Amino acid sequence: MENTLLTGLNLGAYQLKNRIIMAPLTRMRSKDMIPNSMNAEYYAQRASAGLIITEATQITQQGQGYPMTPGIYSAAQIDGWKKVTDAVHEKGGLIFTQLWHVGRMSHSSHQPDYGLPVAPSAVKPAGKTFTSEWNMVPFETPRALELAEITGIVNDYEKAAINAKAAGFDGIELHAANGYLIQQFLQDKTNLRQDEYGGNIANKSRLLFEVLDKLVAVWGADKVGIRLSPFGTTNDSFDPDSYPAFVYVVKELAKYNLAYLHMIRHRAEELTDELVAEKEQALWNLYPGTMIAADGFTIEQATAYVQTGKASAIAFGRYYISNPDLAERIAANAELNHYDRETFYGGNEKGYTDYTFINS
């Protein structure tokens, strides 16, 4: 009997050849923030995925949070991404780009004129981050965005969506997860505003839907996805008090008929709330459309999720780092390559384009 992961899927405007999705994976290998030929080779190697979602891609320099992550706001970056999309299309693949603004998770060394990172409110994250010189330092306290600046950020997302079309992408994903700017607006712990972008849930979700409306206007809803992580702990993001905001957001997203909703599931070992699993299931049940699930799935877990209808497709991250032919390996029930964490971020071909294929 064929593995359910290998069956086709109608996802928005597209018919996927399988339900095995390449998750967005920050790899920090774009010199000068411009995609290059090595990046093109990396993505093309993985074109047998039902859908590739690129690494998070900053919409402006202000939105950058890490060294050597690609942007999509300059002509050179558009040209660089065109090399990537052409290479993937030549191998018969589909590729969306993930649009990103990190907000408070940045550092002044990445910012225009070395200014402070921006955020809904001046709330410092816990932990450390990379400077532009790859040094690990404590996060800075961000600067709260002025009301007039927020419209500019919404317009930056729109420009990035237009640029993504010029770069030859098949669609776009809005990154509203993992404690970055849009999630910072959604959550009580990071949004202390008392204007139209703070206070009640509708106001806190205003930025998300203003951006989403722009993206849909550029691309059409059936070529736009969105990623959420209601229970994630990445980047000092978990806020149990903000669960009602995610309920509101998912209910509103259900009205859009998007290509998909991409949900990062909770990791039980990271949370003490015994009700998280119940809350997560209740949240997922609110969404009637195509659902991609992500975060730490084994092949067996992924198969069960799809077979039981908990998700339409599964996004794999670390497995796709070390197995460019993951779909073929699943089809052959073949052993998977082990990934090397030491090569996840930065560097060159090692741990990036040199993993072996099943038939090599």
KEFILUM-242149 format. One record per residue (C-alpha): x, y, z; residue in three letters. Coordinates in steps of 0.2 Angstrom, whole numbers. Each point is the difference from the previous one (the first is absolute). Example, Ala and Ser with C-alpha at 12.3 -4.5 7.8 and 13.67 -1.06 7.14 Angstrom:
62; -22; 39; ala
6; 17; -3; ser
//
This chain:
0; 0; 0; met
7; 17; -5; glu
5; 11; 14; asn
-12; 14; 2; thr
14; 13; 0; leu
3; -5; -18; leu
-17; 4; -6; thr
-5; 16; -10; gly
-7; 15; 9; leu
-10; 15; -7; asn
8; 15; 9; leu
-8; 16; -6; gly
4; 3; -18; ala
11; -15; -1; tyr
0; -19; -1; gln
14; -6; 11; leu
8; -17; -5; lys
2; -5; 18; asn
-4; 6; 17; arg
18; 2; 5; ile
5; 18; 3; ile
17; 8; 2; met
-2; 11; 15; ala
8; 18; 1; pro
17; -2; 6; leu
12; 14; 4; thr
18; -5; -6; arg
9; 16; 0; met
9; -3; -16; arg
-4; 15; -11; ser
15; 12; -1; lys
-5; 18; 0; asp
-18; -6; 3; met
-1; -5; -18; ile
-5; -18; -6; pro
14; -8; -10; asn
3; -15; -11; ser
4; -11; 16; met
-17; 4; 6; asn
-8; -4; -17; ala
9; -17; 1; glu
-6; -3; 17; tyr
-19; 3; -4; tyr
1; -9; -17; ala
6; -16; 9; gln
-16; 0; 10; arg
-12; 3; -14; ala
-9; -17; 2; ser
-8; 8; 15; ala
-19; 3; -2; gly
4; 18; 4; leu
16; 9; 5; ile
-2; 15; 12; ile
16; 10; 0; thr
9; 6; 15; glu
-7; 15; 8; ala
4; 15; -11; thr
0; 18; 7; gln
-11; 13; -8; ile
12; 14; 4; thr
17; 2; 9; gln
-10; 5; 15; gln
-8; -17; 0; gly
17; -9; 1; gln
5; -9; 15; gly
15; -11; -4; tyr
15; 0; -11; pro
0; -6; -18; met
-19; -2; -1; thr
-7; 5; -17; pro
-12; 14; -3; gly
-12; 4; -14; ile
0; 19; 0; tyr
14; 4; -13; ser
2; -3; -19; ala
15; -11; 4; ala
-10; -11; 12; gln
-14; -2; -12; ile
13; -6; -13; asp
8; -12; 12; gly
-17; -7; 4; trp
-4; -2; -18; lys
15; -12; -2; lys
-7; -10; 14; val
-18; -1; -6; thr
6; -4; -18; asp
11; -14; 7; ala
-15; -7; 10; val
-12; 1; -15; his
13; -9; -11; glu
-1; -14; 11; lys
-19; 0; 0; gly
-2; 8; 18; gly
-12; 13; 8; leu
7; 13; 11; ile
-7; 13; 11; phe
10; 13; 9; thr
-3; 4; 19; gln
-1; 19; 3; leu
8; 6; 17; trp
2; 14; 11; his
9; -5; 17; val
-5; 15; 10; gly
8; 0; 17; arg
10; -16; -4; met
13; 11; -10; ser
16; 9; 6; his
5; 18; -4; ser
15; -7; -10; ser
-13; -6; -13; his
-10; 16; 0; gln
1; 15; -12; pro
11; 13; 8; asp
3; -12; 15; tyr
-16; 5; 8; gly
-10; -11; 12; leu
-11; -14; -5; pro
-18; 4; -1; val
-15; -8; 8; ala
-18; 3; 6; pro
7; 5; 17; ser
17; 3; 8; ala
1; -18; 8; val
17; -8; 0; lys
0; -19; -5; pro
9; -12; 11; ala
16; -8; -7; gly
13; 4; -12; lys
2; 3; -19; thr
12; 1; -14; phe
7; 17; -5; thr
5; 3; -18; ser
18; -6; 4; glu
-7; -16; 7; trp
3; 4; 18; asn
-12; -6; 13; met
-7; 14; 11; val
-15; 3; 11; pro
-15; 7; -9; phe
-3; 19; 1; glu
-15; 9; 6; thr
-10; 4; -16; pro
-7; 17; -5; arg
-19; 0; 0; ala
-7; 4; -18; leu
-8; 17; -2; glu
-18; -2; -7; leu
5; 9; -16; ala
14; -13; -3; glu
-12; -15; 0; ile
-8; 5; -17; thr
17; 0; -7; gly
3; -18; 6; ile
-16; -6; -8; val
5; 8; -16; asn
17; -8; 1; asp
-8; -17; 0; tyr
-10; 5; -15; glu
16; 5; -9; lys
8; -17; 5; ala
-15; -9; -7; ala
1; 9; -17; ile
19; -4; 0; asn
-4; -18; 4; ala
-10; -1; -16; lys
14; 8; -10; ala
12; -13; 7; ala
-11; -14; -7; gly
-7; -8; 16; phe
-16; -10; -1; asp
-7; 8; 16; gly
4; 8; 17; ile
-1; -5; 18; glu
-2; 14; 13; leu
11; -4; 15; his
-11; 4; 16; ala
8; -13; 11; ala
15; -3; 11; asn
0; 16; 10; gly
3; 12; -15; tyr
-8; 17; -3; leu
-18; -6; -5; ile
-1; -12; 15; gln
8; 14; 11; gln
-16; 10; -4; phe
-12; -14; 4; leu
7; -4; 17; gln
-3; 9; 17; asp
18; -2; 6; lys
7; 9; -15; thr
-14; 12; -4; asn
-4; 13; 13; leu
-7; 13; -12; arg
-15; 10; 3; gln
-4; 6; -18; asp
-9; -9; -14; glu
14; -13; 0; tyr
-2; -5; 18; gly
-12; -3; 14; gly
-13; -11; -6; asn
2; -16; -11; ile
-7; 8; -16; ala
13; 14; 2; asn
15; -12; 3; lys
-4; -10; -15; ser
-2; 16; -11; arg
17; -1; -7; leu
-1; -18; -5; leu
-16; 3; -10; phe
5; 16; -7; glu
16; -9; -7; val
-10; -15; -5; leu
-13; 11; -10; asp
15; 8; -10; lys
8; -17; -4; leu
-17; -7; -6; val
-3; 15; -11; ala
17; -3; -8; val
-1; -19; -2; trp
-18; -6; 3; gly
-4; -10; 15; ala
3; -17; -8; asp
19; 4; -1; lys
2; 7; 17; val
3; -10; 16; gly
4; 5; 18; ile
10; -8; 14; arg
-5; 1; 19; leu
7; -7; 16; ser
-13; 2; 14; pro
10; -11; 12; phe
18; 2; -6; gly
13; 5; 12; thr
13; 6; -13; thr
7; 18; 3; asn
-8; 3; 17; asp
-17; -1; -8; ser
-12; -11; 10; phe
-14; 9; 8; asp
-14; -10; 7; pro
-11; 15; 2; asp
0; 3; -18; ser
-9; -16; -5; tyr
-17; 10; -3; pro
9; 11; -13; ala
5; -16; -10; phe
-18; -6; 1; val
-5; 16; -7; tyr
13; 0; -14; val
-4; -18; -5; val
-18; 4; -1; lys
3; 15; -11; glu
13; -9; -11; leu
-13; -13; -4; ala
-10; 14; -10; lys
15; 3; -12; tyr
0; -17; -9; asn
19; 1; 0; leu
11; -13; -8; ala
4; -7; 17; tyr
2; 3; 19; leu
18; -6; 6; his
-1; -4; 18; met
15; -4; 11; ile
-6; -13; 13; arg
4; 1; 19; his
15; -10; 7; arg
-7; -8; 16; ala
17; -1; 8; glu
2; 19; -1; glu
-17; 5; 8; leu
-8; -4; 17; thr
-17; 4; -4; asp
-10; -16; -1; glu
-14; 8; -10; leu
12; 5; -14; val
-4; -16; -11; ala
-19; 3; 2; glu
2; 19; -4; lys
10; -4; -15; glu
-13; -13; -7; gln
-14; 12; 3; ala
10; 14; -9; leu
3; -11; -15; trp
-18; -6; -1; asn
-5; 18; -3; leu
9; 0; -17; tyr
-9; -8; -14; pro
13; 2; -14; gly
16; -8; -4; thr
12; -2; 15; met
18; -3; 0; ile
7; -6; 17; ala
18; 2; 5; ala
13; -3; 14; asp
10; -15; 3; gly
-10; -14; -9; phe
6; -17; -3; thr
-5; -8; -16; ile
-12; -11; 10; glu
-8; 14; 10; gln
-2; 10; -16; ala
-8; -15; -9; thr
-12; -2; 14; ala
-4; 19; 1; tyr
-5; 0; -19; val
-9; -17; 1; gln
-11; 6; 14; thr
-4; 17; -7; gly
9; 10; 13; lys
10; 9; -14; ala
0; 0; -19; ser
19; 0; -2; ala
15; 0; 11; ile
15; 12; 0; ala
17; -8; 3; phe
14; 10; 6; gly
16; -9; 6; arg
-4; -15; -11; tyr
0; 11; -15; tyr
17; 7; 5; ile
8; -17; -1; ser
-11; -9; -13; asn
-2; 10; -16; pro
-10; -15; -7; asp
-11; -2; 15; leu
-16; -4; -10; ala
10; -14; -9; glu
7; -7; 16; arg
-18; 0; 7; ile
-6; -9; -15; ala
14; -13; 1; ala
-2; -2; 19; asn
19; 4; 0; ala
11; 5; 14; glu
2; 19; 2; leu
16; 9; 1; asn
5; 8; 17; his
1; 18; 1; tyr
15; 10; 7; asp
-6; 14; 12; arg
17; 8; -1; glu
-3; 5; -18; thr
-18; 6; 1; phe
5; 19; 0; tyr
13; 8; -11; gly
15; -8; -9; gly
0; -6; -18; asn
-4; -17; -9; glu
3; -11; 15; lys
-16; -5; 8; gly
-9; 10; -13; tyr
1; -8; -18; thr
11; -15; 4; asp
-12; -12; 8; tyr
-2; -16; -10; thr
-14; -6; -10; phe
-8; -17; 1; ile
7; -5; -17; asn
17; 8; 1; ser
//
